[in-house]
Amino acid sequence: MAAKAWRLGVDIGGTFTDVVLEGPGGQASTKVLTTYAAPENAIIDGMGQVCAKAGINPRAITQIIHGTTLATNALIERRGARTALITTQGFRDVIEMRTESRFEQYDLNLRLPDPLLPRNRRYTVAERVDARGEVLIPLDRAEVVVLAETLKAAEYESVAIGLLHAYANAAHERMVAEVLADHLPGVAVSLSSEVSPQMREYERFNTTIANAYIKPLMASYLGRLRDRLAEAGADCPIFLMHSGGGIMSLESAAEFPVRLVESGPAGGAIFAADIAARHGLDRVLSFDMGGTTAKICLIKDQTPKTARVFEVARSYRFKKGSGMPISIPVIDMVEIGAGGGSLAHVDALRQIRVGPESAGSEPGPACYGRGGDRPAVTDADLILGKLDPDDFAGGSIALSPDASEAALAAHVGDTLNMSAEEAAWGVAEVVDENMANAARVHAVENGEDLADYTMIAFGGAAPLHAARLCEKLGIDRCLVPQGAGVGSAIGFLRAPFSFEATRSVFMRMTDFDGAAIRALFADLRTEAEGFVRTCAPDDAVLTEHKVYMRYAGQGWEIPVALPKALAQDPDADAILALFEAEYAKLFSRTVAGLPVEATVWAVNAATERPAPVRAAEARARPAPEAQAIRRLFDSSTAKPVDATVHARAALSPGTDAPGPALVTEAETTAIVPSSRHVRALGDGTLDLYRPGSEAP
């Protein structure tokens, strides 16, 4: 169904900025290299290109939805604002002590990541609130005034306020904020009771510090972006994709920028969920591979799996526990440094390693001819015949095979006595195995068997590697949707306006207080719906209720979805039965005799999305004549072969072609090895399937 108005989706990635325009006249898209110094420049450039393709003036755009890696990159690169933390006396070192767990048990030289703020930027006040919200030591306002003057003299740009148990009683945090507003006007302030009102002080403090650290940077960027877009003619509302898979207002994004971390990958998961719904798929592995990273997400019943804590900037080979925990609602996915720009080298053990370091867009892979001399995955793909050097990114970037060969030889081939093609195959195999291993671990952690799943591949690099990944994972089908090269940006245009409000209220089910929970849910609904109404005042808003529960003595909880009727009339026995059912589904058993605890309660409010239109059935028909024959290194046989080349636009619904083949389009290329066929489905989606497996 055509959109009623022109809407623009923009995804800033580490290498490319993807821009999609959708409206009454259809869809237009482009990829432009990300401009690091001023990210808005790439957006303006891309908007001009898609408007020219659609034949409209930017003034016709009625809504812009944006996702960005700017917040994530600022945390990873430690280039945020000069920030201070105010916390409870005795808890100054919580963010440095962390949880005292070792993420690599046998590494004797293990070094924990440095906290975001050094110790001399962490300040304390004498106050204490207990876990029930009762004040044990009152906060002296005069002490806060003295501290405010100290912070003023130190010229801080942003202040994070994280007091013990503030999620249960935020009065002391609000008092500190009031004093800072009087004495430090213009300084950004972030309260843990607003940013992440949840138990576990390490995660809550770290999340609040991260929010404060990037708040001035993001406020400045969002302000510049709004002004530049207005100057270019697109003077319309701008919304931001948040990590939970929904859309928030620009004002909310400026206040809570930490919710923008993982915004781009979240858009990709929404895109994959929409494709799953259009094809009636209940078990989907979303595979998003761009220029810098690869993201893998499990989607069940056409809904991405969510979590409330995730890590940014893992410092130890992407090991869980080695990064900064961010405690906000997020689509649960695994992200690894495996993209088209990921750099390859040979380590001391003479093994090929790929990533996590990336060439990005500046200078980019060696073949870009922008000054890069180290081999990236894109260089390997070019040598293996997966890319056309004269038609990359719609012909906007000319690739140099000679530069790729030289880089692969210098950094891989000469060391291992390999030809350029062998070195490229080694790099491709390593990066594919890295991604396959990440998918296996993610599936095992969630108790899933990927053999029952269908892969949906998108992002500029994913269709190049998806079929090989399916072979490694034992997956029979892989769908490559229309617009796969700019999938995350399209996902922004499919996402609802949404916000999840959470609150920590610890309660044993034996001491369940139904009236208190009913009132808590009412407050959370008001908060969540209020955020959504700032974006979509006239839309219908739906709410979902969850509680996080565990057995007494366990360290972490599992989410339990509650029916609306149970949220309005809470019943301990009914909630307990739902918990046991979810626990048994995850661990194949329950634990008899242990009391059950609820720790966090949540309400997600979202605008209603239109039901997806199911893809039409297509009558089988033979493939058209190949446009060309290209030498391709076939992953199924590990040998170079002659592969047919088809333009995606030439494959009408029902067309079926055997591999080895390449299906080309402006933003990506789908590689079909000899072990698979490619079939064009009714909506133009490509189905890369294994002959003999069930296919439509």
QUIVENGI-V925092 format. One record per residue. RES is the residue in three letters. SS is DSSP state (helix for helix, strand for strand, loop for the rest). PSI is psi in whole degrees, 0 to 359 (none if undefined). Layout:
[[RES & SS & PSI] [RES & SS & PSI]]
This chain:
[[MET & loop & 131] [ALA & loop & 144] [ALA & loop & 153] [LYS & loop & 339] [ALA & loop & 164] [TRP & strand & 126] [ARG & strand & 144] [LEU & strand & 128] [GLY & strand & 131] [VAL & strand & 125] [ASP & strand & 114] [ILE & strand & 115] [GLY & loop & 180] [GLY & loop & 336] [THR & loop & 310] [PHE & strand & 151] [THR & strand & 120] [ASP & strand & 133] [VAL & strand & 128] [VAL & strand & 129] [LEU & strand & 128] [GLU & strand & 134] [GLY & strand & 199] [PRO & loop & 331] [GLY & loop & 8] [GLY & strand & 215] [GLN & strand & 140] [ALA & strand & 143] [SER & strand & 162] [THR & strand & 163] [LYS & strand & 129] [VAL & strand & 151] [LEU & strand & 136] [THR & loop & 136] [THR & loop & 103] [TYR & loop & 315] [ALA & loop & 323] [ALA & loop & 86] [PRO & helix & 334] [GLU & helix & 338] [ASN & helix & 317] [ALA & helix & 325] [ILE & helix & 314] [ILE & helix & 317] [ASP & helix & 311] [GLY & helix & 321] [MET & helix & 319] [GLY & helix & 321] [GLN & helix & 313] [VAL & helix & 327] [CYS & helix & 322] [ALA & helix & 320] [LYS & helix & 321] [ALA & helix & 348] [GLY & loop & 35] [ILE & loop & 164] [ASN & loop & 143] [PRO & helix & 337] [ARG & helix & 342] [ALA & helix & 346] [ILE & strand & 128] [THR & strand & 345] [GLN & strand & 138] [ILE & strand & 130] [ILE & strand & 127] [HIS & strand & 139] [GLY & strand & 146] [THR & strand & 151] [THR & loop & 5] [LEU & helix & 316] [ALA & helix & 314] [THR & helix & 313] [ASN & helix & 324] [ALA & helix & 323] [LEU & helix & 317] [ILE & helix & 317] [GLU & helix & 358] [ARG & loop & 49] [ARG & loop & 47] [GLY & loop & 196] [ALA & loop & 163] [ARG & loop & 110] [THR & strand & 145] [ALA & strand & 155] [LEU & strand & 134] [ILE & strand & 123] [THR & strand & 179] [THR & strand & 140] [GLN & loop & 130] [GLY & loop & 352] [PHE & loop & 23] [ARG & loop & 328] [ASP & loop & 14] [VAL & helix & 316] [ILE & helix & 345] [GLU & helix & 325] [MET & helix & 335] [ARG & loop & 222] [THR & loop & 5] [GLU & loop & 20] [SER & loop & 150] [ARG & loop & 117] [PHE & loop & 347] [GLU & loop & 99] [GLN & loop & 325] [TYR & loop & 8] [ASP & loop & 106] [LEU & loop & 340] [ASN & loop & 21] [LEU & loop & 134] [ARG & loop & 125] [LEU & loop & 147] [PRO & loop & 146] [ASP & loop & 142] [PRO & loop & 161] [LEU & loop & 329] [LEU & loop & 131] [PRO & loop & 167] [ARG & helix & 327] [ASN & helix & 358] [ARG & helix & 14] [ARG & strand & 124] [TYR & strand & 156] [THR & strand & 157] [VAL & strand & 150] [ALA & loop & 101] [GLU & loop & 162] [ARG & strand & 129] [VAL & strand & 139] [ASP & loop & 179] [ALA & loop & 344] [ARG & loop & 359] [GLY & loop & 7] [GLU & loop & 137] [VAL & strand & 121] [LEU & strand & 320] [ILE & strand & 112] [PRO & loop & 151] [LEU & loop & 129] [ASP & loop & 116] [ARG & helix & 325] [ALA & helix & 324] [GLU & helix & 322] [VAL & helix & 324] [VAL & helix & 316] [VAL & helix & 316] [LEU & helix & 321] [ALA & helix & 321] [GLU & helix & 324] [THR & helix & 316] [LEU & helix & 323] [LYS & helix & 319] [ALA & helix & 330] [ALA & loop & 355] [GLU & loop & 49] [TYR & loop & 147] [GLU & loop & 338] [SER & strand & 147] [VAL & strand & 131] [ALA & strand & 133] [ILE & strand & 115] [GLY & strand & 98] [LEU & loop & 152] [LEU & loop & 130] [HIS & loop & 29] [ALA & loop & 339] [TYR & loop & 334] [ALA & loop & 333] [ASN & loop & 109] [ALA & loop & 10] [ALA & helix & 317] [HIS & helix & 320] [GLU & helix & 321] [ARG & helix & 324] [MET & helix & 316] [VAL & helix & 316] [ALA & helix & 321] [GLU & helix & 317] [VAL & helix & 318] [LEU & helix & 323] [ALA & helix & 325] [ASP & helix & 321] [HIS & helix & 340] [LEU & loop & 59] [PRO & loop & 138] [GLY & loop & 346] [VAL & loop & 132] [ALA & strand & 140] [VAL & strand & 136] [SER & strand & 127] [LEU & strand & 133] [SER & helix & 331] [SER & helix & 345] [GLU & helix & 320] [VAL & helix & 314] [SER & loop & 78] [PRO & loop & 67] [GLN & loop & 155] [MET & loop & 171] [ARG & loop & 95] [GLU & helix & 327] [TYR & helix & 309] [GLU & helix & 319] [ARG & helix & 315] [PHE & helix & 316] [ASN & helix & 321] [THR & helix & 318] [THR & helix & 320] [ILE & helix & 316] [ALA & helix & 319] [ASN & helix & 314] [ALA & helix & 323] [TYR & helix & 323] [ILE & helix & 359] [LYS & helix & 310] [PRO & helix & 320] [LEU & helix & 312] [MET & helix & 323] [ALA & helix & 319] [SER & helix & 314] [TYR & helix & 314] [LEU & helix & 324] [GLY & helix & 315] [ARG & helix & 318] [LEU & helix & 315] [ARG & helix & 317] [ASP & helix & 317] [ARG & helix & 319] [LEU & helix & 319] [ALA & helix & 319] [GLU & helix & 327] [ALA & loop & 359] [GLY & loop & 346] [ALA & loop & 69] [ASP & loop & 76] [CYS & loop & 169] [PRO & strand & 139] [ILE & strand & 131] [PHE & strand & 158] [LEU & strand & 140] [MET & strand & 131] [HIS & loop & 168] [SER & loop & 343] [GLY & loop & 359] [GLY & loop & 15] [GLY & loop & 186] [ILE & strand & 138] [MET & strand & 162] [SER & strand & 160] [LEU & helix & 323] [GLU & helix & 318] [SER & helix & 323] [ALA & helix & 322] [ALA & helix & 329] [GLU & helix & 323] [PHE & loop & 64] [PRO & helix & 340] [VAL & helix & 338] [ARG & helix & 352] [LEU & helix & 349] [VAL & loop & 130] [GLU & loop & 22] [SER & helix & 320] [GLY & helix & 307] [PRO & helix & 326] [ALA & helix & 320] [GLY & helix & 322] [GLY & helix & 319] [ALA & helix & 322] [ILE & helix & 319] [PHE & helix & 313] [ALA & helix & 321] [ALA & helix & 323] [ASP & helix & 317] [ILE & helix & 319] [ALA & helix & 318] [ALA & helix & 321] [ARG & helix & 337] [HIS & loop & 9] [GLY & loop & 37] [LEU & loop & 130] [ASP & loop & 344] [ARG & strand & 107] [VAL & strand & 138] [LEU & strand & 111] [SER & strand & 126] [PHE & strand & 110] [ASP & strand & 111] [MET & strand & 118] [GLY & loop & 216] [GLY & loop & 340] [THR & loop & 319] [THR & loop & 167] [ALA & strand & 138] [LYS & strand & 134] [ILE & strand & 131] [CYS & strand & 139] [LEU & strand & 131] [ILE & strand & 115] [LYS & strand & 138] [ASP & loop & 38] [GLN & loop & 25] [THR & strand & 124] [PRO & strand & 145] [LYS & loop & 140] [THR & strand & 162] [ALA & strand & 173] [ARG & loop & 3] [VAL & loop & 135] [PHE & strand & 172] [GLU & strand & 142] [VAL & strand & 146] [ALA & loop & 52] [ARG & loop & 130] [SER & loop & 349] [TYR & loop & 83] [ARG & loop & 39] [PHE & loop & 28] [LYS & loop & 135] [LYS & loop & 131] [GLY & loop & 350] [SER & loop & 7] [GLY & loop & 193] [MET & strand & 118] [PRO & strand & 134] [ILE & strand & 120] [SER & loop & 81] [ILE & loop & 161] [PRO & loop & 134] [VAL & strand & 149] [ILE & strand & 128] [ASP & loop & 118] [MET & loop & 164] [VAL & strand & 135] [GLU & strand & 128] [ILE & strand & 158] [GLY & loop & 72] [ALA & loop & 95] [GLY & loop & 182] [GLY & loop & 331] [GLY & loop & 0] [SER & strand & 131] [LEU & strand & 144] [ALA & strand & 149] [HIS & strand & 173] [VAL & strand & 128] [ASP & loop & 185] [ALA & loop & 339] [LEU & loop & 11] [ARG & loop & 38] [GLN & loop & 143] [ILE & strand & 129] [ARG & strand & 143] [VAL & strand & 126] [GLY & strand & 182] [PRO & strand & 351] [GLU & strand & 138] [SER & strand & 148] [ALA & loop & 343] [GLY & loop & 214] [SER & loop & 346] [GLU & loop & 98] [PRO & loop & 349] [GLY & loop & 175] [PRO & loop & 162] [ALA & helix & 323] [CYS & helix & 345] [TYR & helix & 337] [GLY & loop & 31] [ARG & loop & 20] [GLY & loop & 351] [GLY & loop & 136] [ASP & loop & 9] [ARG & loop & 144] [PRO & loop & 135] [ALA & strand & 173] [VAL & helix & 323] [THR & helix & 322] [ASP & helix & 318] [ALA & helix & 316] [ASP & helix & 323] [LEU & helix & 314] [ILE & helix & 330] [LEU & loop & 358] [GLY & loop & 8] [LYS & loop & 337] [LEU & loop & 146] [ASP & loop & 116] [PRO & loop & 338] [ASP & loop & 356] [ASP & loop & 45] [PHE & strand & 137] [ALA & helix & 46] [GLY & helix & 21] [GLY & helix & 5] [SER & loop & 340] [ILE & strand & 119] [ALA & loop & 129] [LEU & loop & 148] [SER & loop & 103] [PRO & helix & 326] [ASP & helix & 318] [ALA & helix & 322] [SER & helix & 314] [GLU & helix & 316] [ALA & helix & 318] [ALA & helix & 317] [LEU & helix & 321] [ALA & helix & 313] [ALA & helix & 323] [HIS & helix & 346] [VAL & helix & 301] [GLY & helix & 311] [ASP & helix & 322] [THR & helix & 322] [LEU & helix & 8] [ASN & loop & 50] [MET & loop & 152] [SER & loop & 168] [ALA & helix & 320] [GLU & helix & 319] [GLU & helix & 318] [ALA & helix & 318] [ALA & helix & 318] [TRP & helix & 320] [GLY & helix & 316] [VAL & helix & 315] [ALA & helix & 318] [GLU & helix & 320] [VAL & helix & 314] [VAL & helix & 323] [ASP & helix & 320] [GLU & helix & 324] [ASN & helix & 315] [MET & helix & 320] [ALA & helix & 319] [ASN & helix & 320] [ALA & helix & 320] [ALA & helix & 319] [ARG & helix & 313] [VAL & helix & 316] [HIS & helix & 320] [ALA & helix & 316] [VAL & helix & 318] [GLU & helix & 335] [ASN & loop & 9] [GLY & loop & 35] [GLU & loop & 149] [ASP & loop & 113] [LEU & helix & 345] [ALA & helix & 338] [ASP & helix & 1] [TYR & loop & 159] [THR & strand & 135] [MET & strand & 140] [ILE & strand & 117] [ALA & strand & 134] [PHE & strand & 173] [GLY & loop & 155] [GLY & loop & 327] [ALA & loop & 343] [ALA & helix & 313] [PRO & helix & 339] [LEU & helix & 333] [HIS & helix & 351] [ALA & helix & 316] [ALA & helix & 319] [ARG & helix & 321] [LEU & helix & 320] [CYS & helix & 319] [GLU & helix & 318] [LYS & helix & 329] [LEU & helix & 355] [GLY & loop & 29] [ILE & loop & 130] [ASP & loop & 326] [ARG & strand & 143] [CYS & strand & 125] [LEU & strand & 133] [VAL & strand & 102] [PRO & loop & 166] [GLN & loop & 138] [GLY & loop & 21] [ALA & helix & 325] [GLY & helix & 338] [VAL & helix & 37] [GLY & helix & 318] [SER & helix & 319] [ALA & helix & 322] [ILE & helix & 322] [GLY & helix & 325] [PHE & helix & 322] [LEU & helix & 350] [ARG & helix & 349] [ALA & loop & 149] [PRO & loop & 163] [PHE & strand & 126] [SER & strand & 162] [PHE & strand & 137] [GLU & strand & 122] [ALA & strand & 134] [THR & strand & 156] [ARG & strand & 135] [SER & strand & 117] [VAL & strand & 105] [PHE & strand & 133] [MET & strand & 125] [ARG & strand & 141] [MET & helix & 337] [THR & helix & 340] [ASP & helix & 31] [PHE & loop & 134] [ASP & loop & 95] [GLY & helix & 321] [ALA & helix & 319] [ALA & helix & 319] [ILE & helix & 323] [ARG & helix & 316] [ALA & helix & 322] [LEU & helix & 313] [PHE & helix & 323] [ALA & helix & 318] [ASP & helix & 317] [LEU & helix & 322] [ARG & helix & 317] [THR & helix & 317] [GLU & helix & 311] [ALA & helix & 314] [GLU & helix & 326] [GLY & helix & 318] [PHE & helix & 316] [VAL & helix & 322] [ARG & helix & 334] [THR & helix & 337] [CYS & helix & 320] [ALA & loop & 77] [PRO & loop & 338] [ASP & loop & 357] [ASP & loop & 154] [ALA & loop & 137] [VAL & strand & 128] [LEU & strand & 148] [THR & strand & 146] [GLU & strand & 143] [HIS & strand & 140] [LYS & strand & 155] [VAL & strand & 140] [TYR & strand & 125] [MET & strand & 160] [ARG & strand & 166] [TYR & strand & 147] [ALA & loop & 133] [GLY & loop & 343] [GLN & loop & 153] [GLY & loop & 334] [TRP & loop & 163] [GLU & loop & 167] [ILE & strand & 147] [PRO & strand & 141] [VAL & strand & 116] [ALA & strand & 136] [LEU & strand & 133] [PRO & loop & 154] [LYS & helix & 322] [ALA & helix & 323] [LEU & helix & 330] [ALA & helix & 327] [GLN & helix & 333] [ASP & loop & 74] [PRO & loop & 137] [ASP & loop & 124] [ALA & helix & 314] [ASP & helix & 319] [ALA & helix & 318] [ILE & helix & 320] [LEU & helix & 320] [ALA & helix & 321] [LEU & helix & 320] [PHE & helix & 313] [GLU & helix & 325] [ALA & helix & 316] [GLU & helix & 321] [TYR & helix & 317] [ALA & helix & 326] [LYS & helix & 323] [LEU & helix & 318] [PHE & helix & 5] [SER & loop & 17] [ARG & loop & 164] [THR & loop & 172] [VAL & loop & 108] [ALA & loop & 142] [GLY & loop & 350] [LEU & loop & 136] [PRO & loop & 156] [VAL & strand & 141] [GLU & strand & 146] [ALA & strand & 136] [THR & strand & 320] [VAL & strand & 136] [TRP & strand & 142] [ALA & strand & 146] [VAL & strand & 126] [ASN & strand & 125] [ALA & strand & 136] [ALA & strand & 148] [THR & strand & 151] [GLU & loop & 133] [ARG & loop & 144] [PRO & loop & 148] [ALA & loop & 135] [PRO & loop & 145] [VAL & loop & 122] [ARG & loop & 140] [ALA & loop & 137] [ALA & loop & 150] [GLU & loop & 149] [ALA & loop & 138] [ARG & loop & 133] [ALA & loop & 140] [ARG & strand & 154] [PRO & strand & 157] [ALA & loop & 150] [PRO & loop & 171] [GLU & loop & 142] [ALA & loop & 143] [GLN & loop & 328] [ALA & strand & 171] [ILE & strand & 131] [ARG & strand & 142] [ARG & strand & 122] [LEU & strand & 134] [PHE & strand & 113] [ASP & strand & 121] [SER & loop & 334] [SER & loop & 326] [THR & loop & 352] [ALA & loop & 38] [LYS & strand & 152] [PRO & strand & 139] [VAL & strand & 168] [ASP & strand & 117] [ALA & strand & 144] [THR & strand & 147] [VAL & strand & 126] [HIS & strand & 137] [ALA & strand & 134] [ARG & helix & 321] [ALA & helix & 339] [ALA & helix & 352] [LEU & loop & 98] [SER & loop & 158] [PRO & loop & 134] [GLY & loop & 345] [THR & strand & 136] [ASP & strand & 129] [ALA & strand & 139] [PRO & strand & 157] [GLY & loop & 165] [PRO & loop & 137] [ALA & strand & 161] [LEU & strand & 135] [VAL & strand & 114] [THR & strand & 150] [GLU & loop & 179] [ALA & loop & 323] [GLU & loop & 351] [THR & loop & 178] [THR & strand & 132] [ALA & strand & 125] [ILE & strand & 126] [VAL & strand & 104] [PRO & loop & 172] [SER & loop & 344] [SER & loop & 357] [ARG & strand & 163] [HIS & strand & 162] [VAL & strand & 132] [ARG & strand & 135] [ALA & strand & 121] [LEU & loop & 179] [GLY & loop & 331] [ASP & loop & 13] [GLY & loop & 355] [THR & loop & 140] [LEU & strand & 132] [ASP & strand & 106] [LEU & strand & 103] [TYR & strand & 155] [ARG & strand & 124] [PRO & loop & 134] [GLY & loop & 340] [SER & loop & 162] [GLU & loop & 128] [ALA & loop & 151] [PRO & loop & none]]
